[in-house]
Amino acid sequence: MSILGLTFALAGCGGSGNGSAGSNREGIWKVSAAGGDPKLIANSPDRPCWAPDGTRIAWSNENGVWIASSEGVDAIRVLGVRSPSPPSFSPDGSRIAVMDPERHALHIVDRDGRNESTYPIGDATHGDSSAPSVQRNIPAWAPDGKAILVSGWNGNGDSIYRVDASTGQAAEIAVIRTSNIPFDTGKPENGNRAVANAVWPGWSPDGRTIAFAALPQVSGGQGGILSVAVQSGDQRRLAPVLPSFGPLWSPDGSALLAVAPTDKGVRLVRISSQGGDMSAFPMPDGLVPIDADWSPDGSRIAFSASGAIHVMDAATGQIDTLADSPLVDLSPVWSPDGAWIAFRSEPDTFDQPVLPPNP
């Protein structure tokens, strides 16, 4: 049917709307971008990450970082860090990086679990109160694989750090100023809160610009989606929107994708990488996006909404539902060749039976 000028259809799930066959267990799944039954990859319901050659999938959980074949076999643990960020592969696929929220450190390890390196990032003085959410601080490899972007606390405010992938040397590339509001009024020596958290850092495809979101943490704090020129350090606010997910660079570098509130509700929004131009993709009523990913050619967008995985044609707005299990399906990620979408399924914690009161 047509809603708000869109075509909304079910694909690859039998037309029933009750979910694709077999996708009724929590874990990591993959489904063909053309539709069909999902295939279970791992029993861990965590955000997946494809290797650049598409042959492996990595994920993190409370026990560390794992990697398996894209067919779901030969799973091994490559890093024993407790509850790290979701992993990211180097551009050549040989290494994996994660952030350790307990140690405020970047870990880099070979994909076979060898040659682990640990690099402290920023100032851990304030402990967890100053650490960005690990789900919003996924290490971002530069296109040439020589550097990694992460967010961290510099002792006075949030910073985006550019970390040399070989030496671990970290340099601030973007700084968010502090406020006059203390972390703890009883301990003024702990310093003041940052005006905003800096999250979701990412490189432009040509490696010349980074983009990130600044989310206000104090009254009157100004946030938005910002960009920084790598060479000059010039910083610009591209849009005043405050995303719950993103920004993500389009494959051609012309735009950024985010999930953010608009005057029509929470939407997928497209922001020009030059700033000054932002548009929201129309959505059928009741379909609220959670997270998203560009297809490798930029023509489609996979996103999660209403507990299901959908794909939108970026030009026409047509939406197809690829996976709609009895669980909550989240975190869609395209395979490098655009043929598959990996995602995670987890129980619906907001739809549990109500226990009777104690007698």
C-alpha positions in Angstrom: 0.0 0.0 0.0 1.0 3.6 -0.4 1.6 5.7 2.7 3.0 9.3 2.6 4.0 8.7 -1.0 5.9 5.5 -0.1 5.4 1.9 -1.1 5.4 -0.3 1.9 5.7 -4.0 1.3 6.7 -7.2 3.0 9.5 -9.2 1.3 11.1 -12.5 2.3 8.8 -13.3 5.2 6.0 -15.1 3.6 3.8 -12.0 3.5 2.5 -12.8 6.9 4.2 -10.0 8.9 4.9 -12.5 11.6 8.6 -13.1 10.8 10.9 -15.0 8.5 11.0 -18.7 9.1 13.6 -19.7 11.6 14.5 -16.3 12.9 12.9 -17.0 16.3 16.1 -17.4 18.4 18.2 -14.6 19.8 21.6 -14.2 18.1 23.2 -12.8 15.0 21.5 -13.6 11.7 22.0 -12.8 8.1 19.4 -12.5 5.4 19.7 -12.0 1.7 19.1 -8.5 0.5 16.8 -10.0 -2.1 14.6 -11.6 0.6 14.4 -15.1 2.0 14.8 -17.0 5.3 17.5 -15.6 7.7 20.4 -17.8 8.6 21.8 -18.0 12.2 25.4 -17.0 12.5 25.9 -16.9 16.3 23.9 -17.3 19.5 25.1 -14.0 20.8 22.6 -11.1 20.2 25.2 -8.4 19.6 25.9 -5.9 16.8 27.7 -7.7 13.9 30.6 -6.4 11.9 31.5 -7.7 8.4 35.1 -8.3 7.4 36.0 -6.3 4.3 36.1 -9.4 2.1 32.8 -10.6 3.4 34.1 -14.0 4.6 34.0 -13.3 8.4 31.7 -11.6 10.9 32.9 -10.3 14.3 30.9 -9.2 17.4 31.5 -8.3 21.0 29.8 -9.4 24.2 30.4 -9.5 27.9 33.1 -12.2 27.4 35.1 -10.4 24.8 35.5 -10.2 21.0 34.6 -13.1 18.7 34.9 -13.8 15.0 33.3 -16.6 12.9 32.9 -17.4 9.2 30.0 -15.6 7.5 28.3 -19.0 7.4 28.4 -19.2 11.2 31.1 -21.8 11.7 34.7 -21.8 13.2 33.9 -19.2 15.9 36.9 -18.2 18.0 37.4 -15.6 20.7 40.2 -13.2 19.7 40.1 -10.8 22.7 39.2 -11.3 26.3 38.2 -7.7 27.1 35.1 -7.5 29.3 32.1 -5.9 27.5 33.9 -3.8 25.0 32.5 -1.7 22.2 31.3 -3.4 19.0 34.3 -4.3 16.9 35.6 -2.8 13.6 37.8 -4.3 11.0 40.8 -2.6 9.5 40.3 -1.8 5.8 42.5 -4.8 4.8 40.6 -7.1 7.2 43.8 -8.1 9.1 43.0 -6.4 12.4 40.1 -5.7 14.7 39.8 -2.7 17.1 37.5 -2.2 20.1 37.2 0.3 22.9 37.5 -0.9 26.5 35.1 1.2 28.7 36.6 0.0 32.0 40.2 0.9 31.1 39.4 3.8 28.8 41.7 2.1 26.2 41.8 1.2 22.6 42.6 -2.5 21.8 43.9 -3.6 18.5 44.4 -7.3 17.7 45.0 -9.5 14.7 42.0 -11.3 13.4 43.5 -14.6 14.6 43.8 -13.3 18.2 47.6 -12.6 18.0 49.6 -9.4 18.5 47.3 -7.5 20.8 48.1 -3.9 21.6 46.4 -1.7 24.2 46.5 2.1 24.1 45.1 4.3 26.9 42.8 7.1 25.5 42.4 10.5 27.2 42.0 10.9 30.9 40.2 8.3 33.0 40.1 10.5 36.1 36.3 10.5 36.2 35.8 6.8 35.6 32.6 5.7 33.9 31.0 9.2 34.3 33.2 10.5 31.5 33.2 7.5 29.2 31.0 7.7 26.1 28.6 4.8 25.7 30.5 2.0 24.0 27.6 1.6 21.5 28.3 5.1 20.4 32.1 4.9 20.4 32.9 2.2 17.9 36.5 2.7 16.6 36.6 4.1 13.1 39.5 3.1 10.9 40.8 5.6 8.4 40.4 4.5 4.7 44.1 3.9 4.5 44.2 1.9 7.7 46.8 4.1 9.3 44.7 5.8 12.0 41.6 5.2 14.1 39.1 7.6 15.5 37.6 7.2 19.0 36.0 9.5 21.5 37.4 10.1 25.0 37.7 12.5 27.9 40.7 14.9 27.9 40.4 16.0 31.5 38.4 19.1 30.6 35.9 18.0 28.0 35.1 15.4 25.4 37.5 15.0 22.5 37.7 13.0 19.3 41.1 11.4 19.2 43.0 10.3 16.1 45.1 7.3 17.1 48.1 6.1 15.1 47.2 2.4 14.4 50.9 1.4 14.5 52.2 3.3 17.5 49.1 4.1 19.5 50.0 7.8 19.7 46.8 9.8 20.2 46.2 13.4 19.1 43.0 15.5 19.7 41.3 16.3 16.5 38.1 17.8 17.9 37.4 19.2 21.3 34.0 19.9 23.1 34.3 22.6 25.7 33.4 22.2 29.3 30.6 23.8 31.3 30.6 25.4 34.8 28.6 22.5 36.2 30.7 20.0 38.3 30.6 16.3 38.0 30.2 16.0 41.8 29.4 19.1 43.9 31.0 17.3 46.9 34.2 16.8 45.0 35.0 20.0 43.0 38.5 18.6 42.3 36.9 16.2 39.8 36.2 19.1 37.4 33.2 20.1 35.4 30.9 18.4 32.9 31.4 18.7 29.2 28.8 20.8 27.4 28.2 17.8 25.2 29.3 14.2 24.6 31.1 13.6 21.3 30.0 10.3 19.8 29.8 8.3 16.5 33.1 9.6 15.0 33.6 8.6 11.4 35.9 9.3 8.4 34.7 10.6 5.0 35.5 8.1 2.2 38.4 10.2 1.0 39.8 10.5 4.6 39.9 14.3 4.5 37.1 15.0 6.9 35.6 13.5 10.0 32.0 13.8 11.3 30.6 13.1 14.7 27.6 14.0 16.9 27.7 16.3 19.9 24.9 15.5 22.3 24.3 18.2 25.0 24.8 17.1 28.6 24.0 20.4 30.4 21.2 22.9 30.2 22.0 25.3 27.4 24.6 23.1 25.8 24.6 23.3 22.0 24.9 20.1 20.0 24.4 18.8 16.5 26.3 17.0 13.8 29.7 18.5 13.3 32.6 18.0 10.8 36.3 18.6 11.1 38.8 19.0 8.3 41.6 16.6 9.1 44.4 18.8 7.8 43.3 22.3 9.0 41.3 21.4 12.0 38.5 23.6 10.9 35.3 22.6 12.7 31.7 23.2 11.4 28.2 22.4 12.6 26.5 20.8 9.6 23.1 20.5 11.3 21.5 21.3 14.7 19.8 17.9 14.9 20.6 15.7 17.9 20.7 12.1 16.6 20.0 8.9 18.6 22.1 7.1 16.0 24.8 8.3 13.5 26.0 10.2 11.6 27.2 7.7 9.0 28.9 8.8 5.8 27.4 7.8 2.4 29.7 5.8 0.2 30.3 8.7 -2.1 30.9 11.2 0.7 28.1 13.6 -0.3 25.8 13.0 2.7 25.5 11.8 6.2 22.8 9.5 7.5 21.4 9.7 11.1 18.3 8.8 13.1 17.0 11.9 14.8 13.8 13.7 16.0 12.1 15.9 13.4 8.8 17.9 13.4 7.2 14.7 12.1 8.7 12.4 14.7 11.9 10.3 14.7 13.1 9.8 11.2 16.0 8.8 9.1 17.6 12.1 8.0 20.0 12.9 5.2 22.4 15.7 5.8 24.6 17.3 3.2 28.3 16.8 4.0 28.7 20.5 3.1 26.1 21.6 5.6 23.0 23.7 5.3 20.8 21.0 3.7 18.9 18.4 5.7 15.9 16.3 4.7 13.9 13.6 6.4 12.9 10.4 4.7 9.2 9.9 4.9 8.0 7.0 7.1 4.7 5.3 7.4 2.9 6.1 10.7 4.1 3.9 13.5 7.4 3.0 11.9 10.1 4.5 14.1 13.7 3.9 13.0 16.3 2.8 15.6 19.6 2.4 13.6 20.6 2.1 10.0 23.3 1.4 7.4 24.0 2.5 3.8 24.3 -0.2 1.2 27.8 -0.3 -0.4 26.6 1.6 -3.5 24.5 4.1 -1.5 21.3 3.3 -3.3 19.6 1.6 -0.4 19.3 2.0 3.4 18.8 -0.9 5.8 17.2 0.1 9.1 15.5 -1.4 12.1 12.1 -0.2 13.2 9.2 -1.7 15.1 11.3 -4.8 15.9 12.0 -5.6 12.2 14.7 -5.1 9.6 13.6 -3.0 6.6 15.3 -1.8 3.4 14.5 1.6 1.8 15.3 2.6 -1.7 17.1 5.9 -1.1 15.8 7.5 -4.4 12.1 6.3 -4.4 11.4 5.8 -0.7 10.1 2.2 -1.3 10.4 0.2 1.9 10.6 -3.6 2.0 10.6 -5.7 5.2 13.3 -8.4 5.1 13.2 -9.8 8.6 10.4 -9.6 11.2 10.9 -12.2 13.9 8.9 -12.7 17.1 12.0 -11.1 18.8 13.4 -7.6 18.3 15.6 -7.3 15.2 18.2 -4.6 15.3 21.6 -3.3 14.0 21.4 -4.2 10.3 24.8 -4.1 8.5 25.3 -4.7 4.8 27.9 -7.2 3.5 30.7 -5.6 1.5 29.2 -6.9 -1.8 25.6 -5.7 -0.9 24.2 -9.3 -1.1 23.5 -9.8 2.6 22.4 -8.0 5.7 23.6 -9.1 9.1 21.5 -8.2 12.1 20.9 -9.1 15.7 17.8 -10.5 17.4 17.1 -10.1 21.1 14.1 -10.6 23.4 11.6 -7.8 23.7 12.3 -6.6 27.2 9.3 -4.3 27.0 6.9 -7.1 26.3 7.4 -9.5 29.2 4.5 -11.0 31.3 3.6 -9.0 34.4 4.3 -11.0 37.6 1.5 -11.1 40.2 2.1 -9.0 43.3 3.6 -10.7 46.3 1.0 -12.2 48.6 
